[in-house]
């Protein structure tokens, strides 16, 4: 039996399951409370109203949404091989791209508005770490400069060690 196509008319969740109401392409047929397949048990994905989804049926004829075929609100950008993209809107994207030669991954987070990273302990490390901003604010208790190193040839600052609190250090 071929798959049905339809437009999402509403989205809601019950007990951690995303459910859709879908107006099928066949006139006058709307499926109510259609679950969408999860890519992973902990993953929740919610399409937008107006998106086109593919609908299949289980053996007992229960409809299930297999995924979004096209977005209603904006055209999605093309991606290449070995890329994984989560596009939340036209300007907010998470991109993971694999470099096949080096077997490494490049992750880009592009968002409109504020981005927060929170945790009991957050570490950023690498051979090279760049922070590019017009305004950098470090918050902590009792900031103390413990070491400043400058280049002897030009006087530019080459190293700065700050201790912001007992457990937070910025080098």
GIQUICOR-V706694 format. One line per field, one symbol per residue. psi: psi as a letter, one per 40 degrees, with the letter a starting at -180 (. if undefined). burial: I if it has 9 or more other ideal C-beta (glycine too) atoms within 8 Angstrom, else O. A space follows every 50 residues. Layout:
BEGIN
psi = ???
burial = ???
END
This chain:
BEGIN
psi = hiiiiihhdihiihfehhiihhhidhhehhhhfhihhhdidehhhhiihe ihihhiiideehiihdihdiiddihiiiiaifihhhhdadehihhhhhhd defiihhhhhihaihhhiidhhhhiidhhhhhidhhhhhiighhhdhhhi hddeeiheihhhhdadehhh.
burial = OOOIIIIIOOIOIOOOOIIIIIOIOOOOOIIOOIIIOOOOOOOOOOIIOO IIIIIIOOOOOOIIIIOOOOIIOOOOOOOOOOIOIOOOOOOIIIIIIIIO OOOOOOOOOOIOOOOOOOOOOOOOOOOOOOOOOOOOOOOOOOIOOOOOOO OOOOOOOOOIIIIIOOOOOOO
END
